[in-house]
């Protein structure tokens, strides 16, 4: 379920959908709780104990590249100057402007 999750954008609505989906799966696996000859759906605290307080959002964030990696620094790097506007100037010798 977390294939390529290190590239996902985790906005608040996406986080909520992931958490809701994450709760749905253990409820189906572990089933209802029997109390006094009646059945009820497990609450979130009971599910937390069963899955040992692991969270899919934390799992996704842990897969991301650390800020200290050179690749991440280069990706986030901003150049100090900007390129000039317009068509690039011809900067090499032997350039001709004909169709061939």
C-alpha positions as CSV (number, residue, x, y, z in Angstrom):
1,X,0.0,0.0,0.0
2,X,2.9,2.4,0.5
3,X,4.5,1.9,-2.9
4,X,6.4,5.1,-3.9
5,X,4.9,6.8,-0.8
6,X,8.1,8.9,-0.3
7,X,6.9,11.0,-3.2
8,X,3.3,11.5,-2.0
9,X,2.3,15.0,-0.9
10,X,0.9,14.6,2.6
11,X,-1.7,17.3,2.9
12,X,-4.1,17.2,5.9
13,X,-7.0,15.7,3.9
14,X,-4.7,12.9,2.5
15,X,-3.5,12.2,6.0
16,X,-7.0,11.9,7.4
17,X,-8.0,9.5,4.5
18,X,-4.9,7.4,5.2
19,X,-5.7,7.2,8.9
20,X,-9.3,6.2,8.3
21,X,-8.3,3.5,5.8
22,X,-5.7,2.3,8.3
23,X,-8.3,1.8,11.0
24,X,-10.6,0.0,8.6
25,X,-8.2,-2.8,7.9
26,X,-7.5,-4.0,11.5
27,X,-11.2,-3.7,12.3
28,X,-11.9,-6.3,9.6
29,X,-8.9,-8.5,10.6
30,X,-9.5,-8.5,14.4
31,X,-13.3,-8.5,14.2
32,X,-15.7,-7.2,16.8
33,X,-15.4,-7.5,20.6
34,X,-17.8,-9.6,22.6
35,X,-19.1,-8.1,25.8
36,X,-22.0,-9.4,27.8
37,X,-23.3,-11.6,25.0
38,X,-23.3,-8.6,22.6
39,X,-20.8,-7.7,19.9
40,X,-19.4,-4.2,19.3
41,X,-16.9,-2.7,17.0
42,X,-13.5,-2.1,18.5
43,X,-12.7,1.5,19.4
44,X,-9.6,3.4,18.3
45,X,-7.8,2.9,21.6
46,X,-8.2,-0.9,21.4
47,X,-7.0,-0.9,17.8
48,X,-4.0,1.2,18.8
49,X,-3.0,-1.5,21.4
50,X,-3.4,-4.2,18.8
51,X,-1.2,-2.5,16.2
52,X,1.3,-1.3,18.8
53,X,0.7,2.4,18.2
54,X,2.2,2.2,14.7
55,X,0.9,4.8,12.3
56,X,1.0,4.7,8.5
57,X,1.7,8.5,8.2
58,X,4.8,8.0,10.4
59,X,5.9,5.0,8.3
60,X,5.6,7.1,5.1
61,X,7.6,10.0,6.6
62,X,10.3,7.6,7.8
63,X,10.9,6.4,4.3
64,X,11.7,9.9,3.0
65,X,15.2,11.0,2.2
66,X,16.9,12.8,5.1
67,X,17.6,16.5,4.7
68,X,21.4,15.9,5.2
69,X,21.8,13.8,2.0
70,X,23.6,15.6,-0.8
71,X,20.9,14.6,-3.3
72,X,18.3,16.3,-1.2
73,X,20.4,19.5,-0.8
74,X,21.0,19.7,-4.6
75,X,17.3,19.2,-5.2
76,X,16.4,22.1,-2.9
77,X,19.2,24.3,-4.1
78,X,18.3,27.7,-5.6
79,X,20.7,29.5,-8.0
80,X,21.9,32.9,-6.9
81,X,21.3,34.5,-10.3
82,X,18.8,34.1,-13.1
83,X,19.2,33.3,-16.7
84,X,18.8,36.2,-19.2
85,X,15.5,36.4,-21.0
86,X,15.1,35.7,-24.7
87,X,16.9,33.5,-27.1
88,X,20.3,32.1,-26.1
89,X,23.3,33.9,-27.5
90,X,25.6,32.0,-29.8
91,X,28.6,31.3,-27.7
92,X,30.6,28.8,-29.7
93,X,32.8,29.2,-32.8
94,X,31.8,27.9,-36.2
95,X,28.1,28.5,-35.8
96,X,26.3,29.5,-39.0
97,X,22.7,30.6,-39.4
98,X,21.8,28.8,-42.6
99,X,19.3,26.0,-43.0
100,X,22.1,23.4,-43.3
